[in-house]
Amino acid sequence: MVLVVIDGLDASGKSTHAHSLSSFLRQHGCTVFLRIHPSSDNCFGIKAKQFLYVKGKSAHFAAAFFYMLDVVRSILLYSWRRYAYIVFVRYLMGTAYLPPPLYRIAYHFFALIVPTSRLMFFLDVKPEEAYRRIERTRKRFEMFESLAELEQIRRRALSLALMDKWAIVDTNKPIAEVEAEIRKLLS
């Protein structure tokens, strides 16, 4: 089983590229399990998503707490199943949404206890581009989807990705170029 992690800012293309990669692998005869967080099939993922639309520090921590429980639940339920590839979307970088210095502590703590992989992709998008995508595609904004929040979270996430074993993929480029780069890095 190969664990593939696809992470990044909101509107960086995580789900788009995870679905594309999963389809590509299936077309080449591989079995693939795709898991996107926060998920909508359990109370942890549902609560995490609900709190993303509420303002305030307590909602911020509640969203992070339920998100982490959702990810841990996925690891416990799905990481042992027999698939050639397990693709997790939003995994460790959810910790970048926590305030400093907590985000670094949480990242290192979870990186020690959850499985990691040589195939961890951080999809990097400029905050201005992410914000444009969010404005075009969302009717309702989550608490972290302002330009200022996107800039802060990108700085935190990039600092984590640069000190660990993440492949940083520029998703400001056309989708086809990004897909090709991810497939190249996968091999």
C-alpha positions in Angstrom: 0.0 0.0 0.0 1.3 3.4 -1.0 0.1 6.4 1.0 -0.3 9.6 -1.1 -1.1 12.9 0.7 -2.4 15.9 -1.1 -2.6 19.1 0.9 -2.6 22.8 0.4 -4.6 26.0 0.9 -8.3 26.2 0.3 -8.8 26.4 -3.5 -5.4 25.1 -4.3 -6.9 22.2 -6.3 -6.5 19.4 -3.8 -9.8 17.6 -4.6 -9.4 18.2 -8.3 -5.9 16.7 -8.4 -6.7 13.9 -6.0 -9.7 12.8 -8.2 -7.6 13.1 -11.3 -4.7 11.1 -9.8 -7.1 8.4 -8.5 -8.6 8.1 -12.0 -5.2 7.9 -13.6 -4.1 5.2 -11.2 -7.3 3.2 -11.7 -6.9 3.4 -15.5 -3.5 1.8 -15.0 -4.9 -1.1 -13.1 -4.3 0.0 -9.5 -6.7 -0.1 -6.7 -7.2 3.2 -5.1 -9.0 4.5 -2.0 -9.6 8.3 -1.9 -10.4 10.1 1.3 -11.1 13.8 1.5 -11.2 15.6 4.8 -13.2 16.9 6.4 -15.4 14.0 5.3 -19.2 14.0 5.4 -19.8 10.4 6.5 -19.1 10.8 10.2 -19.8 13.2 13.0 -16.2 14.5 13.3 -16.0 15.6 9.7 -19.5 17.0 9.7 -18.8 19.0 12.9 -15.4 20.2 11.5 -17.2 21.5 8.4 -19.9 23.2 10.4 -17.5 25.1 12.6 -15.6 26.4 9.6 -18.6 28.7 9.0 -18.7 30.1 12.5 -16.5 33.1 13.6 -14.5 33.3 16.8 -11.6 31.5 18.6 -13.7 28.8 20.1 -15.1 27.9 16.6 -11.5 28.0 15.3 -10.3 25.4 17.8 -13.5 23.3 17.5 -13.0 23.1 13.7 -9.3 22.1 14.2 -10.2 19.6 16.9 -12.9 17.8 14.9 -10.8 17.9 11.8 -8.0 16.1 13.6 -10.4 13.5 14.9 -11.7 13.0 11.4 -8.2 12.4 10.0 -7.3 10.0 12.9 -10.6 8.1 12.3 -9.7 7.8 8.6 -6.3 6.4 9.5 -7.7 3.9 11.9 -10.4 2.7 9.5 -8.8 2.8 6.1 -5.0 2.6 6.3 -5.0 -1.1 6.9 -7.3 -1.9 3.9 -5.9 -3.6 0.8 -5.4 -1.0 -1.8 -2.4 -0.3 -4.0 -2.8 3.4 -3.2 -4.6 5.3 -0.5 -4.9 9.0 -1.3 -5.7 11.3 1.6 -6.7 14.9 1.0 -6.0 17.4 3.8 -3.9 15.5 6.3 -1.1 17.1 8.2 -1.3 20.7 6.9 -4.6 21.2 8.7 -2.3 22.1 11.6 -1.2 25.3 9.8 -4.7 26.7 10.5 -3.8 26.8 14.2 -2.3 30.0 15.7 1.5 30.3 16.3 3.3 28.6 17.9 0.7 25.9 18.3 0.7 25.0 14.5 4.3 23.9 14.6 3.9 21.9 17.8 0.7 20.2 16.5 2.4 19.5 13.1 5.4 17.8 14.7 3.3 15.9 17.2 1.0 14.5 14.4 3.9 13.8 12.0 5.3 11.5 14.7 2.1 9.6 15.3 0.4 9.3 11.9 1.8 7.5 8.9 3.8 9.7 6.5 4.9 9.0 3.0 7.6 10.0 0.5 4.6 11.0 -1.7 3.3 14.1 0.2 2.3 16.9 -2.1 1.8 20.4 -1.0 -0.2 22.2 -3.6 1.0 25.8 -3.5 -1.2 28.6 -4.8 -0.8 32.3 -4.4 -3.3 33.6 -1.9 -4.7 36.1 -4.4 -5.4 33.3 -6.9 -6.9 31.1 -4.2 -9.1 34.0 -3.2 -10.2 34.6 -6.8 -11.1 30.9 -7.1 -13.1 31.0 -3.8 -15.0 34.1 -5.0 -15.9 32.4 -8.3 -17.0 29.0 -6.8 -18.4 29.6 -3.3 -21.6 31.1 -2.2 -20.5 31.1 1.4 -17.0 31.7 2.8 -15.4 29.6 5.5 -13.6 31.4 8.4 -10.2 31.0 6.8 -11.1 32.1 3.3 -10.2 35.8 3.5 -7.1 37.1 1.7 -5.4 37.9 5.0 -6.1 34.4 6.4 -4.9 32.7 3.2 -1.7 34.7 3.3 -1.0 33.7 6.9 -1.9 30.0 6.4 0.2 29.8 3.3 3.3 31.2 5.1 2.8 28.7 8.0 2.1 25.7 5.7 5.1 26.5 3.4 7.4 26.7 6.4 6.3 23.3 7.5 6.5 21.8 4.0 10.0 23.2 3.5 11.4 21.6 6.6 9.8 18.2 6.0 9.6 15.8 3.0 6.9 17.5 1.0 7.0 18.0 -2.7 5.8 21.5 -3.4 3.7 21.8 -6.5 2.8 25.2 -8.0 -0.9 25.1 -8.8 -1.0 28.6 -10.2 -0.3 26.8 -13.5 -2.9 25.2 -15.8 -4.4 22.0 -14.5 -2.9 19.7 -17.1 0.6 20.9 -16.2 0.0 20.3 -12.5 -1.4 16.8 -13.2 1.7 16.0 -15.3 4.0 17.2 -12.5 2.2 15.1 -9.9 2.4 12.0 -12.0 6.1 12.6 -12.7 6.8 12.9 -9.0 4.7 9.8 -8.3 7.0 7.7 -10.4 
